[in-house]
């Protein structure tokens, strides 16, 4: 029998973290022959530096593939991404090359291992520290496992933890910086010099991995100086700055070497015309915060946080209670201020949706800050019971979205219902170790599905009592998703065209483009016929 009480909560959290780690290792993250430019740009930078001694990726474009995520300077191409993740991956790649050959394709095994030992490892460690942070507070202990499960499985964090994007990596570093700085109650909340230096190092590395987290970086610096008396604030800021100095110095040297000035980022040298035009607007594309973009972040039918992860509705109440608590007020105010300021910054970016993406990926680095507020709102059986229902919907939705092709355009509403079920009905599942070993596609998904189910069950058990009870909460959460899948919103012609084109080009299950041909033939207006012709030329069968 699984124990209850504090021991049960600890074991439940351990099961959730283990299930999360299993997902990261089970799924490859590849959809050959497709290569995601966001992954590929960073991977090429790593390979180029180790294999040629240069950050220029020209040598890797013919082998690993061309893409639009490039910067250009001095007649050479470079990655247009913030370099923090690539910097961290370079020594790992060097070690892997001792036993593995150089990659000849974007799906080479060395890249999966590289992702596992960088992004995935950091995310698993951050999730474990997050769970521990909740467990050491007695009042949040009963909700610790279900909140950890919601964060792990009910958000895009799991998907981006098994990719080489920078968003989940940065989320992990930011939380680890905060956790390192603030310590824990069982350690006496010590904030010694080493802790502050380490926090500065982690926050600085997060900053050079995703520049948009600058407000969080500054908030962590302020929090470092706002600790208990005993050391001067100036000394604490100096310690924090000393920790951040190494990653920031690496960034400045990198920019000087590649782009001719320490203060010239890659985004100022975009090679792709559309990105270059966006970067020239105002401040690298950022303008004035937009209420329309803010609403889209919350409620857009393809990206809305509160539609796809409705358990975050509890964060508002949680922040209010957290900031009223005398002992924890400083941390609550820090987390709230960092979340709000970064959110406002991101609403000033017109390309807020991130193109073909899963969820609102630009907000993902903030994940753990509002998540820390959630247990403060889960003080009654009713609040926990409804939270469980919201978590069921969130986790089921994200698991469905990532069970097949996960990169959706913003004009495809409700991707789990309008695309994921459509792909799965045609036998297209996300590549994983099971499918590589020859296991039937759907059978290969049974093991991770069982891991997620076990993690959910032990989390719910540790959160009892619940109102409604767990079975009713499960039905309440799963019913809306089932209804959406049974009666999906009708996709636009453009979305139908995209869906069939992606399936034909990347699934390997429609080489003759039968699905695409059907959609092309159904074009009924001049605009639809123009779209159909362009799509057929780009994605139709090759001779």
C-alpha positions in Angstrom: 0.0 0.0 0.0 1.3 3.4 -1.0 1.8 5.4 2.3 -0.1 8.6 3.1 1.0 11.7 4.9 4.5 13.3 4.5 6.2 10.1 3.4 3.5 9.5 0.8 3.9 13.0 -0.5 7.6 12.6 -0.8 7.3 9.3 -2.6 4.6 10.6 -4.9 6.8 13.5 -5.9 9.6 11.1 -6.6 7.3 9.1 -8.9 6.3 12.2 -10.8 9.9 13.3 -11.4 10.8 9.7 -12.4 7.9 9.6 -14.9 9.0 13.0 -16.3 12.6 11.7 -16.7 11.3 8.6 -18.5 9.4 10.7 -21.0 12.5 12.7 -21.7 14.5 9.6 -22.4 11.8 7.7 -24.3 10.9 10.2 -27.0 13.6 11.1 -29.5 12.3 14.6 -30.2 13.0 14.0 -34.0 10.5 13.9 -36.8 12.7 13.0 -39.8 13.0 14.2 -42.5 11.9 17.5 -40.8 14.5 19.4 -38.8 13.3 22.1 -36.6 15.3 25.3 -37.3 15.3 26.2 -33.6 17.0 23.0 -32.6 19.2 22.8 -35.7 20.6 26.3 -35.4 22.0 25.6 -32.0 23.2 22.1 -32.8 25.1 23.4 -35.8 26.8 26.0 -33.7 28.0 23.3 -31.3 29.2 21.0 -34.0 30.9 23.8 -35.9 32.9 25.0 -32.9 34.1 21.5 -31.8 34.8 20.2 -35.3 36.2 23.4 -37.0 37.1 25.7 -34.1 34.8 28.4 -35.4 31.3 29.5 -34.4 30.4 30.0 -38.1 28.0 27.3 -39.2 28.7 27.5 -43.0 30.4 24.1 -42.9 27.4 22.4 -41.3 24.7 23.8 -43.6 25.3 21.3 -46.5 25.5 18.3 -44.1 22.9 19.0 -41.4 20.6 21.2 -43.5 19.8 24.8 -44.3 17.2 26.8 -42.5 16.0 30.3 -41.7 17.4 30.7 -38.1 20.7 32.2 -39.2 22.6 35.4 -38.7 25.1 36.7 -41.2 28.3 38.7 -40.6 31.6 39.0 -42.4 30.4 36.7 -45.2 29.7 33.9 -42.8 26.5 32.4 -41.3 26.0 32.0 -37.6 23.2 30.8 -35.3 20.8 33.6 -34.6 20.0 32.2 -31.2 21.2 33.4 -27.8 24.3 31.2 -27.2 23.9 30.0 -23.6 22.5 26.6 -24.3 25.1 26.0 -27.1 27.9 27.1 -24.8 26.8 24.5 -22.2 26.5 21.8 -24.8 30.0 22.2 -26.3 31.9 20.3 -23.6 29.2 17.6 -23.5 29.5 17.2 -27.3 33.3 17.0 -27.0 32.9 14.1 -24.5 30.3 12.3 -26.7 32.6 12.6 -29.7 35.2 10.4 -27.8 32.9 7.4 -28.5 30.6 8.5 -31.3 31.3 9.6 -34.9 30.5 13.1 -36.1 26.8 13.6 -37.1 25.9 13.2 -40.7 22.2 14.1 -40.2 20.1 16.2 -37.8 18.7 12.9 -36.3 22.1 11.4 -35.5 22.1 9.6 -32.1 24.7 12.0 -30.7 22.1 14.8 -30.8 19.6 12.9 -28.7 22.3 12.2 -26.1 23.5 15.8 -26.3 19.9 17.0 -25.5 19.5 14.4 -22.7 22.7 15.5 -20.9 21.9 19.2 -21.2 18.3 20.3 -21.5 16.6 17.2 -20.2 19.0 16.8 -17.3 18.6 20.4 -16.2 14.8 20.1 -16.4 14.7 16.9 -14.4 16.9 18.4 -11.7 14.9 21.6 -11.6 11.6 19.7 -11.3 13.0 17.6 -8.4 14.2 20.8 -6.6 10.8 22.3 -7.2 9.0 19.3 -5.6 11.4 19.5 -2.7 10.7 23.2 -2.3 7.0 22.4 -1.9 7.6 19.5 0.4 9.6 21.4 3.0 6.7 23.8 3.6 4.3 21.8 5.8 1.2 23.8 4.6 2.0 23.0 0.9 3.1 19.4 1.4 -0.4 17.8 0.7 -0.5 19.5 -2.7 3.2 19.1 -3.6 2.8 16.0 -5.8 -0.3 17.1 -7.7 1.2 20.6 -8.3 4.5 19.0 -9.5 2.5 16.7 -11.8 0.6 19.7 -13.2 3.8 21.5 -14.0 5.5 18.4 -15.4 2.6 17.1 -17.6 0.1 19.9 -17.9 2.3 22.4 -19.6 4.7 22.5 -22.6 7.6 22.1 -20.2 7.8 18.3 -20.9 7.9 18.7 -24.7 10.5 21.4 -24.6 12.5 19.4 -22.1 12.9 16.8 -24.7 14.0 19.2 -27.4 17.0 21.5 -28.0 15.0 24.7 -27.7 16.2 27.2 -25.0 12.9 27.7 -23.3 12.7 24.8 -20.8 16.4 25.0 -20.3 16.1 28.6 -19.3 13.1 27.9 -17.0 15.2 25.3 -15.2 18.2 27.7 -14.7 16.0 30.5 -13.5 14.3 28.3 -10.9 17.6 26.8 -9.8 19.0 30.3 -9.4 16.0 31.3 -7.2 16.2 28.1 -5.3 19.9 28.4 -4.7 19.5 32.0 -3.5 16.7 31.5 -1.1 17.8 28.2 0.3 15.3 26.1 2.2 13.9 25.9 5.7 15.7 22.8 6.6 19.0 24.6 5.9 18.1 27.6 7.9 17.6 29.8 4.8 21.3 30.5 4.6 22.3 33.0 2.0 26.0 32.9 2.2 28.5 34.2 -0.3 28.7 30.9 -2.2 25.0 30.7 -2.5 24.7 34.2 -3.9 27.6 33.7 -6.3 26.0 30.4 -7.6 22.6 32.1 -8.0 24.3 34.9 -10.0 26.0 32.3 -12.2 22.8 30.4 -12.9 20.7 33.5 -13.5 23.4 34.9 -15.8 23.5 31.7 -17.8 19.7 31.8 -18.1 20.0 35.4 -19.4 22.5 34.5 -22.1 20.2 31.6 -23.1 17.0 33.7 -23.5 17.5 37.5 -23.5 13.8 38.1 -22.7 14.3 36.9 -19.1 16.3 40.1 -18.3 13.5 41.3 -15.9 13.8 38.0 -14.0 17.6 38.3 -13.9 17.3 41.8 -12.4 14.6 40.6 -9.9 16.9 37.8 -8.7 19.7 40.4 -8.3 17.4 42.6 -6.2 16.2 39.6 -4.2 19.9 38.8 -3.5 20.4 42.2 -1.9 17.1 42.0 0.0 18.0 39.1 2.3 18.1 39.2 6.1 20.6 41.5 7.8 24.1 40.4 8.5 25.8 41.3 5.3 25.7 44.6 3.4 23.5 44.9 0.4 26.4 46.1 -1.7 28.4 43.1 -0.9 25.6 40.8 -1.8 25.1 42.5 -5.2 28.9 42.3 -5.8 28.7 38.5 -5.1 25.8 38.1 -7.4 27.6 40.1 -10.1 30.7 38.0 -9.6 28.7 34.9 -10.3 27.0 36.4 -13.4 30.3 37.8 -14.7 31.5 34.5 -16.4 28.4 33.9 -18.6 28.1 37.6 -19.4 31.7 37.8 -20.3 31.3 34.7 -22.6 28.5 36.4 -24.3 30.4 39.6 -24.9 33.4 37.7 -26.3 31.2 35.6 -28.5 29.5 38.7 -30.0 32.8 40.5 -30.5 34.2 37.5 -32.3 31.2 36.7 -34.5 29.5 40.1 -35.0 32.3 42.6 -34.6 31.1 44.2 -31.3 30.6 42.9 -27.8 27.3 44.7 -27.7 25.9 43.5 -31.0 23.6 40.4 -30.6 22.9 37.9 -33.3 19.4 39.2 -33.7 20.9 42.4 -35.2 22.4 40.4 -38.0 19.4 38.3 -39.1 19.9 36.6 -42.5 16.2 35.7 -43.1 14.6 38.8 -44.6 11.3 38.6 -42.7 13.2 38.3 -39.4 15.6 41.1 -40.3 12.7 43.3 -41.0 11.1 42.5 -37.7 14.4 43.1 -35.8 14.7 46.6 -37.4 11.4 47.7 -35.9 11.9 49.7 -32.7 14.1 47.6 -30.3 14.7 44.3 -32.1 11.0 44.0 -32.8 9.8 45.0 -29.3 7.4 47.9 -29.1 4.7 49.0 -26.6 3.0 46.4 -24.5 -0.2 45.3 -26.3 -3.5 44.4 -24.4 -4.4 42.4 -27.5 -1.3 40.2 -27.2 -1.8 39.9 -23.5 -5.3 38.5 -24.1 -4.0 36.2 -26.7 -1.4 34.8 -24.3 -4.2 33.9 -22.0 -7.1 32.9 -24.3 -6.1 32.4 -27.9 -7.6 29.1 -29.1 -4.3 27.9 -30.4 -2.0 29.1 -27.6 -4.0 30.4 -24.6 -2.4 29.4 -21.2 -5.7 29.4 -19.4 -7.3 27.3 -22.1 -4.6 24.7 -22.3 -3.4 24.8 -18.6 -6.4 26.0 -16.7 -4.9 25.0 -13.4 -3.0 28.3 -13.6 -6.3 30.0 -12.6 -5.3 29.2 -9.1 -2.1 31.3 -9.4 -3.9 34.6 -8.8 -5.2 33.5 -5.4 -1.9 31.9 -4.6 0.1 35.0 -5.2 -2.3 37.1 -3.1 -2.0 34.8 -0.2 1.8 34.4 -0.6 2.4 38.1 -0.6 0.3 38.5 2.5 2.4 36.0 4.5 4.9 37.9 6.7 7.5 35.2 6.6 7.4 34.5 2.9 6.3 38.0 1.6 9.7 38.9 0.1 9.8 35.7 -2.0 6.2 36.2 -3.1 6.7 39.8 -4.1 9.8 38.8 -6.1 8.0 36.0 -7.9 5.0 38.1 -8.7 7.1 41.1 -9.9 9.3 39.0 -12.1 6.4 37.3 -13.6 4.4 40.5 -14.3 7.3 42.5 -15.7 8.5 39.7 -18.1 4.9 39.1 -19.2 4.5 42.8 -20.0 7.8 42.8 -21.9 6.6 39.8 -24.0 3.3 41.4 -24.9 5.3 44.1 -26.7 6.5 41.5 -29.3 4.2 41.2 -32.3 5.4 37.7 -33.2 4.2 36.5 -29.8 3.0 33.2 -31.0 6.4 31.9 -32.0 5.4 30.5 -35.4 5.0 26.7 -35.6 5.1 25.9 -31.9 3.5 24.1 -29.0 1.8 26.5 -26.7 3.1 30.0 -25.7 6.8 29.0 -25.7 8.1 32.5 -25.0 6.4 32.4 -21.6 7.8 29.0 -20.7 10.9 30.4 -18.9 8.6 31.9 -16.3 6.9 28.6 -15.5 8.1 27.9 -12.0 7.4 31.3 -10.6 3.6 31.2 -10.9 3.8 27.5 -10.1 5.3 28.3 -6.7 2.2 30.2 -5.9 -0.2 27.4 -6.6 -0.1 25.5 -3.3 -1.0 28.7 -1.5 -4.4 28.5 -3.2 -5.0 24.8 -2.4 -6.0 24.9 1.2 -9.4 23.2 1.1 -10.7 19.9 -0.2 -12.8 21.8 -2.8 -9.9 23.8 -4.1 -7.8 20.7 -4.4 -10.6 18.7 -6.0 -11.2 21.3 -8.7 -7.5 21.8 -9.2 -7.2 18.0 -9.9 -10.0 18.3 -12.5 -8.2 21.2 -14.2 -4.9 19.2 -14.1 -6.5 16.2 -15.7 -7.7 18.4 -18.6 -4.2 20.1 -18.9 -2.2 16.9 -18.8 -4.4 14.9 -21.1 -4.4 17.8 -23.6 -0.6 18.1 -23.6 0.0 14.4 -23.8 -2.4 14.2 -26.8 -0.7 17.2 -28.5 2.7 15.7 -28.1 1.8 12.1 -29.0 2.3 13.0 -32.7 3.5 16.0 -34.6 3.8 18.9 -32.1 4.5 22.0 -34.2 1.3 23.9 -34.9 0.6 27.2 -36.7 -1.3 29.8 -34.8 -4.2 29.7 -37.2 -5.0 26.1 -36.4 -7.4 26.3 -33.4 -7.4 23.6 -30.8 -4.6 21.4 -32.2 -5.3 18.4 -30.0 -8.8 18.0 -31.5 -8.1 19.5 -35.0 -4.7 18.0 -35.7 -3.4 15.5 -33.1 -6.4 13.1 -33.3 -6.3 13.5 -37.1 -2.7 12.5 -37.3 -3.1 9.6 -34.8 -6.1 8.3 -36.7 -3.7 7.9 -39.7 -1.1 6.1 -37.6 1.4 8.9 -37.1 3.0 8.9 -33.6 5.9 10.7 -32.1 9.2 8.7 -32.7 10.5 7.0 -29.6 12.8 4.2 -28.5 9.9 1.7 -28.9 9.3 2.6 -32.5 13.0 2.6 -33.2 13.1 -1.0 -31.8 10.3 -2.0 -34.1 7.4 -2.0 -31.7 4.1 -1.1 -33.2 3.5 2.7 -33.0 0.6 2.7 -30.6 2.0 -0.2 -28.5 5.2 1.9 -28.1 3.0 4.6 -26.4 1.6 2.3 -23.8 4.7 2.4 -21.5 4.8 6.2 -21.2 1.0 6.4 -20.9 1.3 3.9 -18.0 4.1 6.0 -16.4 1.9 9.2 -16.6 -1.1 7.4 -15.2 0.8 6.0 -12.2 2.3 9.4 -11.5 -1.2 10.9 -11.6 -2.7 8.3 -9.3 -0.1 8.6 -6.6 -0.2 12.4 -6.8 -4.0 12.4 -6.3 -3.7 9.9 -3.4 -1.2 12.2 -1.6 -3.5 15.2 -2.1 -6.6 13.7 -0.4 -9.2 14.7 0.8 -10.7 16.0 -2.4 -14.1 17.5 -3.3 -15.2 16.3 -5.7 -13.5 12.9 -5.1 -10.8 11.8 -7.5 -13.0 9.7 -9.9 -15.5 12.5 -10.3 -12.7 15.0 -10.7 -11.2 12.9 -13.4 -14.4 12.7 -15.3 -14.9 16.5 -14.9 -11.5 17.1 -16.3 -11.5 14.6 -19.2 -15.0 15.3 -20.4 -14.3 18.7 -22.1 -11.3 17.2 -24.0 -13.4 14.3 -25.2 -16.1 16.6 -26.4 -13.6 18.7 -28.2 -12.1 15.6 -29.9 -15.6 14.2 -30.8 -16.8 17.6 -32.1 -13.6 19.5 -33.1 -13.9 23.0 -34.4 -13.9 23.0 -38.2 -10.4 24.0 -39.4 -10.1 26.7 -42.0 -9.0 25.8 -45.5 -5.5 27.0 -44.7 -5.3 24.8 -41.7 -6.6 21.8 -43.6 -4.0 22.4 -46.3 -1.2 22.7 -43.7 -2.4 19.6 -41.9 -2.4 17.4 -45.0 0.9 18.9 -46.3 2.8 18.2 -43.0 1.4 14.7 -42.9 2.4 13.9 -46.4 5.9 15.5 -46.2 7.0 14.2 -42.8 5.0 11.2 -41.6 6.2 8.7 -44.3 2.7 7.4 -44.4 1.4 9.3 -47.4 4.2 9.3 -50.1 1.7 10.0 -52.9 0.2 13.0 -51.0 -3.3 11.5 -51.2 -4.6 13.6 -48.3 -3.0 16.8 -49.7 -4.5 16.1 -53.1 -8.0 15.8 -51.6 -7.7 19.2 -49.9 -6.2 20.8 -53.0 -9.1 19.5 -55.1 -11.6 20.9 -52.7 -10.4 24.5 -53.2 -13.5 26.6 -54.1 -12.3 30.2 -54.2 -9.5 32.0 -56.1 -7.7 32.6 -52.8 -7.9 28.9 -51.9 -6.7 27.8 -55.3 -3.7 30.1 -55.0 -2.9 28.6 -51.6 -3.4 25.1 -52.9 -1.1 25.7 -55.8 1.7 27.1 -53.7 1.4 24.3 -51.1 1.4 21.6 -53.8 4.6 23.0 -55.3 6.2 23.1 -51.8 4.9 19.8 -50.4 3.7 17.7 -53.3 5.4 14.4 -54.2 8.9 14.7 -55.6 9.9 12.9 -58.8 
